[in-house]
């Protein structure tokens, strides 16, 4: 499993972020907010992918960071939208 994560770091980080966003949105619809605690764990996983990934240059790091922060922004915006209705 680690070999797949670190061999294609950008694809694996984006996949983890998209999967996390889908889970977060589905839990917000059910009004379960415990997933917010696991967002820091997803950040740690992304950081480990950056540190241990093969051929991770500056552009790939920026792409992984931006996908993580985009996931956070979309999730929190959706949370505010659903709870304001």
C-alpha positions in Angstrom: 0.0 0.0 0.0 2.8 2.4 0.8 4.4 1.7 -2.5 1.3 2.9 -4.4 1.0 6.0 -2.2 4.6 7.1 -2.7 5.0 6.0 -6.3 2.3 8.4 -7.5 2.2 11.1 -4.8 0.0 13.7 -6.6 -2.6 11.2 -7.7 -2.8 9.5 -4.3 -3.1 12.8 -2.4 -5.8 14.1 -4.8 -7.7 10.8 -4.4 -7.5 10.9 -0.6 -8.6 14.6 -0.6 -11.6 13.9 -3.0 -12.6 10.8 -1.0 -12.4 12.9 2.3 -14.5 15.6 0.7 -17.2 13.1 -0.3 -17.3 11.6 3.2 -17.3 15.0 4.8 -20.2 16.2 2.6 -22.2 13.1 3.3 -21.7 13.4 7.0 -22.6 17.1 7.0 -25.9 16.2 5.3 -26.6 13.8 8.2 -25.5 16.5 10.7 -22.6 14.4 12.0 -19.6 16.7 12.7 -17.1 14.3 14.2 -15.3 14.2 10.9 -13.8 17.6 11.5 -11.4 16.0 14.0 -10.1 13.7 11.3 -9.2 16.5 9.0 -5.9 17.0 10.8 -5.2 13.3 10.2 -5.8 13.8 6.5 -3.3 16.7 6.6 -0.7 14.5 8.3 -1.3 11.8 5.6 -0.8 14.5 2.9 2.4 15.6 4.6 3.8 12.0 4.8 3.0 11.7 1.0 5.0 14.8 0.4 7.9 13.8 2.5 8.2 10.2 1.4 6.9 10.5 -2.2 9.2 9.8 -5.2 10.3 12.8 -7.3 8.2 15.4 -5.4 9.4 18.8 -6.5 8.1 22.2 -5.6 5.2 22.2 -8.1 3.9 18.9 -6.9 4.0 20.1 -3.3 2.1 23.2 -4.2 -0.5 21.1 -6.1 -0.9 18.7 -3.1 -1.2 21.6 -0.7 -3.7 23.4 -2.9 -5.9 20.3 -3.3 -6.0 19.9 0.5 -6.9 23.5 1.1 -9.4 23.5 -1.7 -11.0 20.4 -0.1 -11.2 22.2 3.2 -12.6 25.3 1.7 -15.3 23.4 -0.2 -16.2 21.4 2.8 -16.5 24.3 5.2 -18.4 26.4 2.7 -20.9 23.5 2.2 -21.2 23.1 6.0 -22.0 26.8 6.4 -24.5 26.7 3.6 -26.3 23.6 4.9 -26.5 24.9 8.4 -27.7 28.3 7.5 -30.8 27.0 5.8 
